[in-house]
Amino acid sequence: MPFHLSYTILIYFQMYGKAGEIKKRPATSIMKIIQANRNRVIFSSKLFSMSKPVIRLVRSHLLKDFPSGSSINYYDGKLYLVGDDANNLLILDNTYKQIDMIRLFNYPDKRIPKAEKADLESATIITLNNKPHLFIIGSASTEKRKKALLIPVQNEKAGYANLFNPFFYQEAFLKQLQVKGIPEMNIEGATMMGDNLVLSNRGNNAKPINHLVITPIKAIQAPAQQKDFSVSVIPLTLPVRSKAFTGVSELCYVASKDILLVTLSEEATDNAYDDGAISDSYLGWVNNVSKKMNHATLALDEMINLSTVDKAFTQQKIEGLCVESVKDAALDIHLVSDNDNGESKLFHIKAEGLTLKA
């Protein structure tokens, strides 16, 4: 396994205690010293494969007139913002200026009533008939929420959405999920990994387990009466345990780095329907994730409390994330929060050192 200079210098400094000597010696020399003293050093595979993560807030922006931001996706210079009880889909540029909006529903008030809303909690870009679409998904926490909609992202047109019942909310599929360990549905994350759709089912205080659900996206074009589906379910484990249950709120797979980004939040609720008091939100990730999707469980490599990154994240329930660009080890990330007060807040962050180095 390759050594990285930042850690070889650190270990050399601890072994020899002279900063001046470090400056005088090239990395190759330090490597030789460490190799010669391997029995005097305790090594960690994670230590040598990752640099220390650094996350920086670039900007934040409050959307007073857009309620309940639940998912954000980036495609071809545009951000597509979904709200779980919003009438409209908002389209922004990467500085959060509104470009356009698409009317999805026609309720008279700013927010769709809780008992009536489709609860669109997640979305991801999929390719259908060789064209990119925004696939927006309800949480399935009630019958009215077992819905989804598809919007082409190259020729967006205003007009009310045609909700449909996706294959993974059909009774045969849901029964498989129950058999595989999901007692209550609350889908709050979605991303594509190759030809597979990956969904995250959020747990709660009463059922404190998050799960990933993996199924081929081609089944979206399957007949409505189809009963045989390919599906796997993986419990997601966290590297730290907090006092309150920490539930998954969104997924984003970055293929060029083979890393799965995960947002999580603490909310005091015992079921998939009711909202609860908001506490902290986190950004977590799994490196080399494509090699781990057949494991019995999937463990986050690390998760960072966003309130420690910047006070602007204090009591912000982060609900969505997307990656705008990847440059070397740096990720350009957009987040959206929903604090159940009829507003949404956007955050642009730079994250470095999350991905494994070659």
Buried (B, 14 or more C-beta within 10 A) or exposed (E): EEBBEEBBBEBBBEBBEEEEBBEEBEEEEBBEBBEEEEEEEEEEEEBBBBBEBBBEBEEBBEBEEBBBBBBBBBBEEBBBBBBBBBBBBBBBEBEBEBEEBBEBBEBEEBBBEEEEBBBBBBBBBBEBEEEBBBBBBBBBBBEBBBBBBBBEBEEBEEEEBEBEBBBBBBEEBBEBBEEBEBEBBBBBBBBBBEEBBBBBBBBBBEBEBBBBBBBBBEBBEBEEEEEEBEBBBBBBEBEEEBEBBBBBBBBBBBEEBBBBBBBBBBBBBEEBBEEBEBBBBBBBBBBBBBEBBEEEEBBBBBBBBBBEBBEBBEEBBBBBBBBBEBEEBBBBBBBBBBBBEBBBBBBBBBBBBBBBEE
